[in-house]
Amino acid sequence: MVHRDAHHTQIADSGAVLVLVNNEETTDVLNYSLDGGDSWEHAPLNHKVRVHALTVDDDGLTPVVLVSGIVREGSHKNEQIILAVNFSKSWKRQCSIDPRDPKANKDIEQFVMRAHEDNDCVMGHKSDHFRRKADAQCHMGLNQVIVPIQEDCTCSEQDFECDYNYALNDKGKCELVGDLVVPKGECLKEGAHFMASSGYRLIPGDSCTRNKGKELDKPIDKLCPRVQAPNGSGGDHRHGDGGESKGDTSHYGPVSHHISVIDGEIRMTPFPNSTVYMILSSSHELYRSEDEGGKWTKLDLAAATKMGSKVGKPVYMVRHTYDEKRAFVYTDTDHLVYTPDRGNSWTVVEHLPSAVNALHVRPIIDFNPENPDWLLFVGGTACPGCHTEIWMSKDNGKKWNRITTHATKCLFARSKQFSNLPAEAVVCANYRHTSGSQNEQDRKGKKNHPDNYLEIRVFDKPFEGSSYRPIAFANPQESDVLDFYIYSRFLVIAVLEHMPDEQGHTTTHLKLYVSEDGNSVHEARFPPGVNLTPEGFTLLPTHGGTIIVDVEGAPSTGDPDRSLGWGTLFASNSNGTHFHLVIEHTNRNHMGFVDFDRVEGTEGLLMANRVLNTEALGKPGVRKQVQTVASRDDGRTWRVLEAPLKDSHGKAIDCVDCTLNLYGHASIISAGPLYGTITAPGYMMGVGSVGAHLGRYNSAHTYLSRDAGVSWSDVRDSETQYEFGDHGGLLVLIDDDGPTDTLWFSYDA
């Protein structure tokens, strides 16, 4: 252990200087080491500072470390401060090293990066690195990074990974776990052989030499598992008269489809681990399919519940989050009905305590991960002069008890990751006063009572009564709670704070407060100069216990075709309190949708779109120039996508220094994963264009990657909607540029 407590850390002067400063409390000293951490010295900061960051140049070459934070005492109290600490005079001479041709000497030592105990090779090559000796009495003072000496190694078992459809067995060998992939043009007759994958492939980016080394990826001769069509595809099938249609797909067997006509727009709900789907249409009709959408049956709730027309028409449907067989439907006659068996039977919740709230507080029903029979219902009184009523049931709606009123949002506090509160705990955004004259919730926006502000309440034992405890944060009377989120391992609270500045003018700032335990909160700290606005931040999907937020950097016009919106993406540390930059100039729209996606099925793979011309936006005739980048290390480094060499017709693409750029969530409404799915690892699809930046949607093409985005193929010269099926064994496209009567599919993409 170097120091107790959490510290900001930084490395300067090419590793010659190590710097620490306290990250838990105000400090007036900076700790540094000039001998690789063997001993530590203190440098005074001359101010009591709550330090927010230590900064050096991107490559860590500079001997100057910038300390940024807020002064907490003295005449400069509460002012932002930046201190420059210069270590260039710590030694009298410069170390002897040429960064382009490094050699070991009295000042410099040579060391090898290794990943395996039995050899020094990493990704097919040995890398000799050079650094200043810990006890050298010199500073580095370099203007470029020291180039390591690399030497390719002979290929060994560590340079290979399992090929597609192969996985490691308990002996550490790759074995077939899926269907054997047969290339096009092979296996055209019974008893034929073909050169099949050995089960291994060279790791992408590995530079090992094959001379006298391992060749685990050498194809092997195998008997064909089946006979396939000469073109390797299932063909093209069209229909025009409705009903069921079947087409010959050679050895694959027939492909059938069935057309059902449904009145109105549809909202489709799949039931996991089953073939059942349900649809609620905008015409208030309910449909059910037992064969994955092949045939649909219109459900009659009047007959199923034996209530007749009194049951009403369905207007809202939600599947139970934690019981894959259960779903609930709310009707226009204020009845709540549910199915325990994926829509096969329906039962009315007979003792619903009130109608659903008319204040548009959502969700109207919430579910508990610990007990599927525990329900939370957001009802309400009649408007005008109305308010919400929050009810709970521990027996799937047979009995209810009211825990609070005048709430703008209520959720069960537990999730799969946020689990520190009691199993039945509830979190609400609640007005302080819930009784008295002129205290109707639909008038709260007028601030009838200055001290009647929203607070975050935790009901630890709601089944035993309505007692609660508020979560305290700074300046509650000068703040407006905007929203809260049960997000990853955290409770995140968004607060709009109104505070006077030094001139006495009221200024407004958006702050995020984060809690890991549902008791205490900490203010989220962003780098200096980052300002959040109510409409300008978006919490994005995450995994691994961090918070990812995109902060708006410029307002958008609201015009989807000429939106000026862009942002900056930040990720938090492990306790959600301090945020660091992930990527700048992210593409976002006026509704807060951000072109950022965590690709399912490939760990660490992120996709994002960045705006290249932010400084020119707003000028007449200037449109956004958007470029797609990908990260394979969870956001640490980003690269552009390699453009395909040929188009979908096999013609060479004539474009120098071009990249592949794909549309994201800011432009495309997607009901599911945008680029890939967890059931088909390695497969990715997208709609976009090849060029210096993203082109217009009506001239876009559709692209496919089979290696998790390393390389791409142009598969369709138009914009399409697409889907993956059968664990990647089936890819489906349908044109998105107008009416169509053709669906395209592939079994061997």
NUVOFI-720360 format. One record per residue: residue in three letters; x, y, z of N, C-alpha, C in turn. Coordinates in steps of 0.05 Angstrom, whole numbers, plus 5000, padded with zeros to 4 digits. Layout:
<nodes>
alaXYZXYZXYZ ...
</nodes>
This chain:
<nodes>
met501749765000500050005000501850255000 val501250444982502750684980501750895000 his499050945000497751135017495051045025 arg494151115048491351065056489551255042 asp486951185041484851345029485151334998 ala482951424985482851444956484351694947 his485851664926487451894915487051914885 his487252164875487652204846490552124841 thr491052004818493751924810494552034783 gln497052074778498052154752500952074749 ile501752024724504551954717505552164698 ala507852294704508852504687511752454679 asp512752614660515552594651516252314643 ser514652184627515151914617515651714639 gly514251744661514451554683516451634705 ala517851854701519851934721518552054746 val516052144744514652274766512052134771 leu511552054796508951944804507652144823 val505052204819503752414834501152304846 leu500652374872498152294885497152544899 val494352574900493152784916490552674927 asn489852744951487552624965484952674950 asn483352464947480752484933478452434951 glu478852454978476652414996475952665012 glu477952845014477453085030479253315021 thr478653555032480253785025483153745033 thr485053835017487953805023489454045013 asp491854085025493654305016496354195009 val496653935005499153814997498853624974 leu500953594958501053404936503353214942 asn502852954940504952754945506152674918 tyr508852644918510152564893512552384899 ser513252224880515552054882517252084857 leu519952104861521852124839523551874835 asp522851664850524351414849522551174846 gly520551204829518850974823517050884846 gly516551054865514850984887516250874911 asp518950854911520450754934520250944958 ser520151204952519851404973518051634963 trp516851774982514951984974515552244989 glu515152464974515552734985512952884983 his512853124996510453284996511053564984 ala509253664969509453934958507054094967 pro507354334978505054494987503554614963 leu500954614966499254734945498555024951 asn499155114976498655394985495755464986 his493955274983491055314985489855054996 lys487655085010485954855017484154794994 val484554574981483254524955481754254957 arg479354244947477953994941478653924913 val480553744909481653694882479753514866 his479253594841477553444823479053274803 ala481453364796482953214775485853294775 leu487553104767490353144760490653094731 thr491953274716492053264687494853294676 val495553124657498053164641497253124612 asp499153154593498553104565497852814561 asp496652754538495652484533497652264535 asp500252324528502352124528503952124554 gly503352304572504852314597507752404594 leu508352564574511052654569511852894586 thr509953074591510553324604511353284633 pro513253454643513853444672512053614689 val510053744676508153924690505553774695 val504653784720502153664728500253884736 leu497853884723495754084730493853974751 val493554134772491754064794489254244792 ser486954134788484454294785482554224807 gly481154424818479254374840477954634849 ile476854624873475454854885476754924911 val477455174915478555274940476455274961 arg477055164985475055135006475455335029 glu477655485030478155665052479555915041 gly479356135056480856375049479256565031 ser480656765020479356975004478356864977 his479356634968478556524943476556284947 lys475256274970473456054976471356014954 asn470955764947468955674927469655754898 glu472155844894472955914867474355674854 gln474055634828475455434813478455514812 ile480255324814483055384814484555164798 ile486655254783488355074769491255134777 leu492654944789495454974797497254814779 ala499454924770501354784753503754714770 val504354464773506654364789508754264770 asn511054394768513154344748515454184762 phe515953944751518053774762520653784745 ser520753964725523053954706525654034719 lys525554174742528054254756528754074779 ser527453844780528053654802530753524799 trp531753514774534453404769535953604752 lys538653584753540353774739540853694710 arg540453444704541053364676538853194665 gln538953154639536952994625538052714621 cys536252514623537052244619538052194591 ser539852004588541051944562539351734548 ile537651824528536051634513535051764488 asp535051604466533851684441531251534439 pro528851664440526351514440525851354415 arg527251424393526851274368528651034366 asp530851034381532750814381533750774410 pro531950674428532650664456534650434462 lys536350484482538250274491538550304521 ala539150074534539650074562542350194569 asn542350354591544850484599544650544629 lys546350714639546350774668543750904677 asp542351044659539851174666537351014659 ile537550834639535250704627535550404631 glu533250274638533149984640531249874619 gln531749624611530149484591528549264605 phe526049244597524349034609522448924588 val521348684593519648554573516848524585 met514848604569512048554576511348264569 arg510348114588509647844583506847774593 ala505547594579502847504587502847214596 his504947074591505146794598507746744613 glu507646564632510046514648512246374632 asp511346214611513346044597514546184573 asn513546424565514946564543514346864545 asp515747014529515547314530513847424507 cys512447254493510947354469508047424477 val507147644466504447744469503347814442 met501147694434499947744408501947694385 gly503647484388505347404367508047554365 his508647724384511247854383512247914411 lys514847934413516148014438516748314438 ser516048454459516448734461518348804483 asp520548934476522549034495521949324500 his521249394525520649674532522949794548 phe523050064548525150204561523950424579 arg525150444603524150644622526550744639 arg526150974651528151084669528450904694 lys530950854702531450704727530450864750 ala529350724770528050864793530051044807 asp532650974808534551134824536251314806 ala535551344780537051514762536651814770 gln538851964770538652244778538452424753 cys536252394739535852544714532852554708 his532152754692529352774682529352684653 met526952594644526752484617526552704596 gly524652884599524553114581524153044551 leu522552844545522252744518519952894504 asn520052894477517853014462516352804446 gln516952544450515452334438515752084455 val513851904451513751654466516151474458 ile517251334477519451144471518350904456 val519550854433518550644415519650374425 pro517950184432518949914440520149764417 ile521949584422523149414402521549164401 gln520449104377518648874374519948664356 glu519648414362520648194346518447984345 asp517647904320515647704317516547434328 cys514747284340515247024351514146804333 thr515246564336514046334322511346274334 cys509446214317506646164327506545934347 ser505145984368504645784389501745764395 glu500945584413498145534418496745794429 gln498345964443497146214454496246414432 asp497146374407496546554386493946494372 phe492646274380490146194367487846204387 glu485446234375482946224390480946044376 cys478745984389476845804377475445944354 asp475045794332473645904309470645914314 tyr469146024295466246044297465045774301 asn463145754320461745504327463445304342 tyr465745394352467445224368467845354395 ala468345204416468745314443470645124458 leu472045244478473845084494472444874511 asn473444634512472344434530473944434556 asp473244244574474544244600477444174599 lys478444084576481344024573482744254559 gly481344474554482644704541482944684511 lys481444504499481644464470478944564457 cys479244664432476844764418475244534406 glu472744524412471044304401468444434389 leu467244294370464944394356462544394375 val461144624376458744654393456344734377 gly456644784352454444864335454544704309 asp453244814288453244674262455944724248 leu456744534233459244554217458644744194 val460344944191459945144169461045034143 val459345034123460044924096460245164077 pro462545214064462745444046460945404021 lys460445624008458945613983460445453962 gly459045303946460345153925461344883933 glu461144813959462044553969459644383976 cys460144123979458043933988455543933970 leu456043913944453843913925452643643919 lys453843433931452743163926453342993951 glu451842773954452142593976454942473976 gly456142444001458742324004461142493997 ala460642743991462942923984464443004009 his466943084005468643184026469243484021 phe470043624041470843904038472943974059 met474444184055476444274074475044444095 ala474844334119473344464140475244604160 ser474144774176475644914197476744704217 ser479144754226480344584246479144634274 gly477644844276476644924302478145154314 tyr480345234301481945454311482245664289 arg482845914298483546124280485646304294 leu487346434278489346614289487846854301 ile488646934324487347164338487747414320 pro485647564314485947804297487947994309 gly489848084292491948264302494448124311 asp494347864313496747714321498747704298 ser501347754305503347774284505347554283 cys504747324296506747104297507447004270 thr509846884267510746764242510246464243 arg509446354220508646074218510945894212 asn513346004207515645834201516345654224 lys515945394221516545184240514845214266 gly512745374264511045414288508545254286 lys506745294305504145164306502445264283 glu500845084271498945154251496245034259 leu495245124281492745004292490345064274 asp490545274257488345354240488445224212 lys490145034208490344904182487844744176 pro486444804154483944654148484444354147 ile482344204154482443914154480243804136 asp480743574124478843444107476643314123 lys474043384116471743264130469643184111 leu468042984119465642894104463543104106 cys462243174083460143374083457843284101 pro456843464119454643394137451943394123 arg451743524099449243544084449843624056 val447843604039448043704011446743974011 gln448144173999446944443998446644533969 ala445044733965444444843939446844963926 pro447044963899449445073886450045363894 asn447945523897448445813904448745853934 gly448445643950448745663979446645823993 ser444345873980442246033993439545903990 gly437646004004434945884003433145993982 gly434146193967432446303945430846543953 asp429146633935427646873938424646803934 his422946873952420146783952418347023955 arg416347043938414547273939411647183941 his409947353951407147293952405547543946 gly403047513938401547753932398647733939 asp397647493946394847463950394047393978 gly395947413997395347354025395147054030 gly394346984054394146704062396946584066 glu397046324065399546174070400846114044 ser403546154043405046104018407545944025 lys408245754008410645594012412245593986 gly414945613990416745603967418845403971 asp419845293948421945093949424545213958 thr425845113978428445213987430444983986 ser430244813966432144593961432444423986 his434844363994435344184016434544294043 tyr434044564045433344674071430444614078 gly428844534059426044484065424444734060 pro421744714060420044944053420145164074 val419845414064419545644081416645734078 ser415145754100412345824099411946084114 his409746224106408946464121405946494119 his404846644138402046684140401446974146 ile399647094132399047374134396547414151 ser396747594171394447664188394147974186 val391748054182391148344180390148444207 ile391548644217390848764243390249054240 asp388149144252387249424249388949604268 gly390249804257391749994274394649924277 glu396150104289398950054295399149844318 ile401349694317401649474336403949514355 arg403649414379405749394398406049094405 met408348974398408648684401410248624427 thr409348424441410548334466411248034464 pro413847964463414547684464414747584492 phe414147324496414547194522417047024521 pro418947074539421546934538421246634541 asn423046494528423246204530420646064522 ser419346184502416846064491416546154463 thr414446044449413846134422411446324422 val410646424445408246594447408946894444 tyr407347024427407547314424404747434429 met404647684438402047824440402348094428 ile400048194418399948464405397648614418 leu398148874425396149064431396149274410 ser393949304395393849494373392749764382 ser393249964366392250234372389250254370 ser387950044359385050034358383949884382 his385649844402384749714428383849424424 glu385449284408384848994404387348844413 leu386848604424388948434434389148174418 tyr391648104410392047864393394147694406 arg394047434400395947244412396747034391 ser399346974390400446764373401946564389 glu401546304383402946094397405245974381 asp405646084356407745964338409646184328 glu410446354346412346564340411346754318 gly408846814318407647004299406646884274 gly406646624271405746504246402746544242 lys401146494263398246544262397346684287 trp395446874283394647034306391646994311 thr391046994337388246964345387447214361 lys385147334354384147564369383047474395 leu383847594417382947524444380447674451 asp378647534464376147654473376147664504 leu376947894514377147914544374447894557 ala372347984543369647974554368847684560 ala369447504542368847224546370847094565 ala373447164562375447034578375147094608 thr374247334614373947414642371147374653 lys369247304634366447264640365147514652 met366147744643365048004652363348134631 gly363448024607362048154585363248424578 ser361648604567362648864558363649044581 lys362948974606363849134629366949144632 val368248934621371148924624372449144608 gly371149234586372249454570374349354550 lys375549554536377549494516380349544527 pro382249384519385049414529386349674519 val387649814536389050064528391950064536 tyr392749874554395449864564396149584571 met398549484562399349214568402349214576 val402949064596405749034605406248754614 arg408548644605409348374614410748394640 his410248204658411548194684414648174680 thr416048354693418948364689420348114700 tyr419347984720420747764733419247504733 asp416947494720415447244716414847224686 glu416247054672416047054643413446944632 lys411646854649409046754640406746964644 arg407347164660405147344670405147604655 ala402847714649402547974637399948104648 phe399848374647397648534657396548714635 val393948754635392648924616390749114631 tyr390849374625388949564637387049644615 thr384449674623382349734603381150004607 asp379650094586378450364587376150384606 thr375350164620373350184641374650144669 asp377250194670378750194695378849924708 his379249714692379649444703382449364697 leu383649214715386249094711385948794710 val386748674687386548384684389348274679 tyr389748024686392347904682392147624672 thr394347534660394547254652396847124666 pro396346884677398646734691400046544672 asp399046524647399946314629400346414600 arg401546644597402246754571399846804554 gly397646884566395246964551393346744545 asn393746504555391946284551389346314567 ser389546434591387146494607387546774620 trp385246894628385347164639383547184664 thr384547344683383147384708383047674715 val380747774725380548054733381648094761 val383248304765383948384792381448524804 glu379948374821377348464829377248704848 his379348734863379248944883381349164878 leu381549254853383349474846382449724862 pro384149844878383350044897382550314885 ser383450374861382750634848383350604818 ala382350804804383050814775386050894772 val387050844749389850924743389951234745 asn392251344752392551634755392251764728 ala391052014729390652174704392852374700 leu395052354716397252554714399552444697 his399052224684401152104666403652024681 val403351944706405651844721405951554713 arg408351484704408951214694411551114708 pro411750844710409850644702407550624721 ile405250534711402850514728402950264746 ile404650064738404949824754407849744753 asp408949664776411749584778411849314792 phe414049164787414348894796416848864813 asn416748654830418948614849420648374841 pro423248394840424948164832425047934852 glu424347994878424447784898421947614899 asn419647744894417047604897415247694874 pro414547524855412947614832410047694840 asp409147614863406447694872406247974884 trp408548094889408548364900408248564877 leu406148734880405548924859405549204871 leu406249404854406049684862404449814840 phe402249954848400350074829400050374834 val400350524813400150824815397450904806 gly395550924825392851014819392651314824 gly390151414825389751694830386851764833 thr386352014841383652124843382952264817 ala380452344815379452474791380452754788 cys381252834764382153104758379753264748 pro379753544751381953704763381953684794 gly383953794806384353774835385053504843 cys386753364827387353074832390153044843 his390652794852393352714860393652414857 thr396052324858396552034855396251904882 glu395651644880395551464904397151214898 ile399051154916400850934911399950694928 trp399250474915398250244928400150004925 met400149824944401749584943400149334950 ser400849114937399548864942401648644945 lys401348464964403248244968402047984957 asp399547994945398347744936397147774908 asn398647904890397947944862395248084858 gly394748274876392448444873389948374888 lys389948164905387548094920386948294942 lys389048394955388748594976390848814971 trp390149064978391849294973392049464998 asn394349595002394649805022396050045010 arg395050285018396150535007398550625024 ile400750685011403150765026403651065024 thr402651205003403151495002401351604980 thr401251874979399852014958401652244948 his400852384927402352614917405152544909 ala405552314895408152234885408252264855 thr410552334845410852364816412152124803 lys413151944820414351694810414851504834 cys414251244831414751054851415650794838 leu417750664850418850414840419650234863 phe419449974859420849804878423749864877 ala425049874901427749964903429749744894 arg428849494895430749284889430849234859 ser433249164849433549064822435548834824 lys436248724801438148494801440848584812 gln441648844808444248944817444049124841 phe441949284844441649464866440049314888 ser441449204908440249014926440849064955 asn441549304963442349354990439949425008 leu437649494997435349565013433649315017 pro431749325036429949085041428549005015 ala427848755014426648644989424148794981 glu422548885000419949014993420149314991 ala422549434995422849724996421949854970 val420850104974419850264952421150544953 val421850654930422950924928420951094913 cys420351334924418451514911419651794910 ala418851944889419252234888416552354898 asn416652474922414152544936414252844944 tyr411852974941411653244952411553224983 arg412753424996412953415025410153425038 his408353595027405753625039403653475022 thr402153315035400153145021397253205030 ser396953425045394253495054394053795057 gly391653895061391254185064389854305040 ser389054555042387554685021389454754998 gln388254764974389754824949392354664947 asn392054404953394454234953394154014932 glu392654074911392253874890394753844874 gln395353594867397953544853398053664826 asp395753694812395853804785396354104786 arg396554224809397254514811400054554823 lys401554334828404054364842406154524826 gly405754524800407654674783407654974789 lys405455064802405255354809406555414836 lys407655214849408955254875407155404895 asn404855284900402955414919404155454947 his405855264955407255284981410255284976 pro411655494983414555504977416155274988 asp415255165011416754945023415654675015 asn413854664995412654414987414154304962 tyr416654244966418354144945418253844944 leu419253734922419453444919421853344935 glu421553114948423752984961423752684954 ile426052554957426152274952425752124978 arg423651954978422951805002423451504998 val424451375019424851085018422950965039 phe421150785029419350635046420650365050 asp421950325073423350075078421449835083 lys419149885096417349675103414449755095 pro413949785069411349895061408949705067 phe409449455071407149275077406349305106 glu407949435123407349475151406249755157 gly406249935137405250205142406450405122 ser405850655127406750865108409151025118 ser410550925138412851075148415051075127 tyr416651285127418751305107421051475118 arg423251485104425451655110426351805085 pro426652065086427652215063430652175059 ile431452185034434352185028435252475027 ala437152545043438052815046440252875025 phe439953115012442153214995442253525000 ala444253654990444753934996442554114985 asn441854315001439954534992437354434981 pro435854274996433354164985431254374979 gln431154594995429054794991429654964966 glu432154964957432855114933433154934909 ser431954694912432354494891429754374882 asp429654294856427354144845428353864837 val427153654849427753384840426453344813 leu428153284793427053234766426252944762 asp427952764772427352474767429352314784 phe428852054786430751874798430751614782 tyr432851454784433151224768434451004786 ile433350754783434750524794436450424771 tyr439050474773440750444750443250284758 ser443550044745445849874752445849824782 arg448149884796448349844824447550094841 phe446250284828445950544841443050644840 leu442550824859440251004858441251274849 val440351374826441351624815439051824816 ile439652064828437552274831438452514816 ala436752624798437252864783435853094796 val437453304804436353534819437153794805 leu435253974802435654234791435954434815 glu438354544818439054714841439155004833 his437655174849437555464844439055604867 met441355714861443055834882443956114872 pro444256304891445256574884448256564878 asp449156714858451956744853453156974869 glu455657044864456957254880455657524877 gln454257574854452857824850449957814860 gly449157594872446457574883444457474863 his445257414838443357324818443057014821 thr440556934817439956644819440956494794 thr442556294799443556124777442455844781 thr442055704759440855434760442855234749 his443255014764445154804757443754534761 leu444154354742443254084745445453914758 lys444653764779446553594793445453314795 leu447253124794446552844798447652754825 tyr445952624840446752514866446552204863 val448552064874448751784871448851644898 ser447351424900447351264925447850974918 glu449650844933450050554929448350394949 asp447450514971446150364992443250454997 gly442350664983439650754988439350915013 asn441550985025441551145050442951415046 ser445451425042446951665037447451705007 val447851965000448352024972450852194970 his452052184946454452344940453952484914 glu454752734912454452884887456352774866 ala455352734842457052634820458852864811 arg461452804808463353004801464252964772 phe463953174756464853174728467353344725 pro468853304704471153474699470353774699 pro472253954705471654244705470554334678 gly468554514679467354624655465054464644 val464354234656462154074646459554164661 asn457654254646455054344657452854174647 leu451254064665448953904658446454074656 thr444654014637442054144635439853944637 pro437354024644435253824647434653664622 glu434853794599434253644574436753534562 gly439053584574441553524561443253314573 phe442153114586443752884595442152624590 thr443552414584442252164578443851934592 leu442551784609443751544621443551314600 leu445851184596446050984574446450704586 pro445850504570446150224580448950174589 thr449250014610451849964621451949674631 his454349584637454749344652457349374667 gly457749214687460249224702460249424725 gly457849534732457749694756458649984754 thr458550104730459150384727456750534715 ile456850804716454750964705455851094679 ile454351074658455151204633453051414626 val453951664622452151884617453152054594 asp451452134576452152314555451052594561 val452852794561452153064569452053234544 glu449753374540449453534516451453764515 gly452753794492454754004488453654234472 ala451554194457450354414442447354354438 pro445554554440442754494436442154424407 ser440054264404439154194377436754364369 thr436254384343434054544333431454404335 gly431454144339428953994339428153884312 asp429653964291429153864264430853614260 pro429553384256431153134255433153134232 asp432653294211434453284188436753484191 arg436453694209438553894212439153934241 ser438853734257439353754286442253824291 leu442654014309445354094316446453954341 gly444853764352445553654378448053474377 trp449853514396452053344401452753344431 gly454353154439454753124468457553024474 thr458052964500460552854509459852614528 leu461052394523460452144538462352114562 phe461252074586462852034610462151764623 ala464051644636463651404652464651454680 ser463251324700463951374728466051174738 asn467051234761468751034775466850834788 ser468050644804466550424814464350494833 asn464550724847462450794866460651014855 gly460951084829459151264816459351554823 thr461551634835461751914844463452094826 his465451984813467252144796467152034767 phe466952224748466552154720468952234703 his469752064684471952134666470952124638 leu472352264620471652284592472052014578 val469951934562470251694546470551764516 ile468851944506469052024478467652294475 glu468752474459467652734455465952744429 his464252944428462653014404460952784395 thr459652654414457752434407455352554393 asn454152394374451852484360449352424376 arg447652634381445152604396443052774382 asn440452714388438352874376436853034397 his434753174389433353354407431653194427 met431252934424429852774443431652634463 gly434252674461436152554480437152284471 phe436452184447437551934438440351974428 val442151794436445051824431445951584414 asp447751644395448951434379451151294394 phe450351124413452150974429450850704434 asp452350484430451150224433453250024443 arg452449874463454149654473453249404458 val455049294441454249074423453948824439 glu451548714439451048464454452448234441 gly453448054458454747814448457747844445 thr458848084447461748124444462648304467 glu463848194487464648344511466648564504 gly466048804515467849024511467549184486 leu465749094467465449224441463349444443 leu464149694437462349924438462350044410 met460050164402459750304377458750584384 ala459850784370458951064375459251224349 asn457751434347458051624325458851894336 arg460952014324461852274333461452474311 val461052724319460552944300463253074294 leu464053084269466653184261466853494259 asn464553624254464553914248462954074268 thr463354024293461654164314462054464312 glu464454564306464954854306463554994283 ala462854844262461454974239458454954240 leu457454794259454554754260453155014268 gly450855064255449455314260449755504237 lys451855474221452255644198450355564176 pro449455754159447555684137448555464119 gly446855264114447455054096449254834107 val450054854132451954654144450354434157 arg450954184149449653944161451753804178 lys450853634196452653474212454253284194 gln456853264201458553054189459152854211 val457952614208458052414229459752184220 gln461452094238463351874233462951654254 thr462951404246462651174265465351084275 val465551034301467950924313467150694331 ala469050514336468550274352470850254373 ser470150144396472150094417471949794424 arg474249664426474249384433475349344462 asp475849564476476749544503475049704522 asp472449694517470449824535470850124537 gly471650254515471750544514474450674519 arg476550514522479150634527480350744502 thr480150604480481050704454478850664433 trp478950834413476850824392478250824364 arg476950674345477950654318475650684299 val476250794275474150804254473750524243 leu471450484229470850224217472150194190 glu473349974185474549924159472349884138 ala472650034116470650024095470949774078 pro468749654068468949424050470249504024 leu471449314011472849373985471049363961 lys468849203964466949173942464149233951 asp462449313932459549353938458049093936 ser455449103939453848853940453748713913 his454548853891454548723865457348623857 gly459248643876461948553871463748753857 lys462848993853464349203841466149343861 ala468649403854470549533872469549803880 ile469849873905469050143915471450333912 asp471150533896473250723890473050963910 cys474450943932474251153953476851143969 val478451353968481051363981480651454010 asp481951314029481851394057478951414068 cys477151244057474451244067474051044089 thr471951094105471250914126468350834124 leu467550634138464650554139463350704163 asn461050824157459650984177456750884178 leu455650834202453050714205451250884221 tyr448650874215446651024231446350904258 gly445651074278445250984306442551064317 his442351054343439751094356438651374352 ala440351574347439451844343437851874317 ser438151684299436751694273434851464267 ile435351234280433850994275432350904300 ile429850854298428250754321428450444319 ser429750324339430050034340428749914364 ala427149704360425749574382427649394398 gly429949324386431749144399434649234395 pro436549054399439349124394439749234366 leu441349444363441649584338443649444319 tyr445949354330448049244313448348944315 gly448048834339448448544343446648444365 thr446648184369444948054389446547844404 ile445947804429447447624446447247334437 thr445047274422444746994412446346934387 ala447547134374449047094350451747244353 pro453447154371456047304375457747314350 gly458847544345460547584321459047704298 tyr456447654296454847764274453948054281 met454348234262453448514265452348604239 met450348784240449248904216448749204221 gly448649354200448149634202447449764176 val446149994177445450144153447150394153 gly448350454130450050694129451350724102 ser453750834101455050894076458050904079 val459550884057462450904056463151184048 gly465051304062465851574056467351694079 ala467851954077469152104098467352134122 his464752134117462752154138460152034129 leu458152014146455651874140454052034120 gly453051884100451352014079448452024087 arg446752104068443852114073442651834074 tyr440451814090439251554095438151434070 asn436951604052435651504028437551404007 ser440151434012442151313994443951124008 ala443051024032444750844048444650564037 his446650404045446750114039446649964066 thr446349704064446349524087448849354088 tyr450049344112452649214115452548994136 leu454248784132454448554149457348504157 ser457748444183460348354193459948074206 arg461847904200461847634212463947594233 asp465547804238467747784257467648014277 ala465248074287464948274308465948554300 gly465548624274466148894266468948944256 val470648734255473348774245473248834215 ser471648684200471348724171468348724165 trp467648854142464848884135464448824105 ser462048734099461248674071458648834065 asp458548944040456149074031454248854020 val451948824033450148604026447548694013 arg446948954013444549054001444849353994 asp444249423969444749703960442349883966 ser441149843990438950013999438850004029 glu437350194041436950184070434849974076 thr435349824098433549604105433049594135 gln431049454142430749354170431749064170 tyr432948974192434248714192433848584220 glu434148324220433848174245435547914243 phe436447824267437947574269436047364280 gly436247114270434746894281436346644283 asp435446454299436646194302439646214308 his440346384328443046414337444946484314 gly444046654296445646744274445446564250 gly444046344252443746164229441846284208 leu440346484215438446614197438646914199 leu439047044176439147334175436847424156 val435347624164432947714149433248014144 leu432648094119432548374111429848444098 ile429048694101426748794087427249084081 asp426649164056427249444048425749644065 asp427149864071426050074088425650334073 asp425550324046425350564030422550594018 gly420650444027417950464016416450204017 pro414050184007412549934007414049713992 thr413849474002415249243990413548993993 asp413948803975412648543978414748313980 thr417248383986419348193986420948204012 leu421447974023423147944047425547774039 trp427947864045430447724038431547584062 phe432547334058433647184080436047024071 ser437746954090440146804085440546604107 tyr441246354099442046144118445046134121 asp446646254104449546214103451046474101 ala450046674115451346934114454146924127 
</nodes>
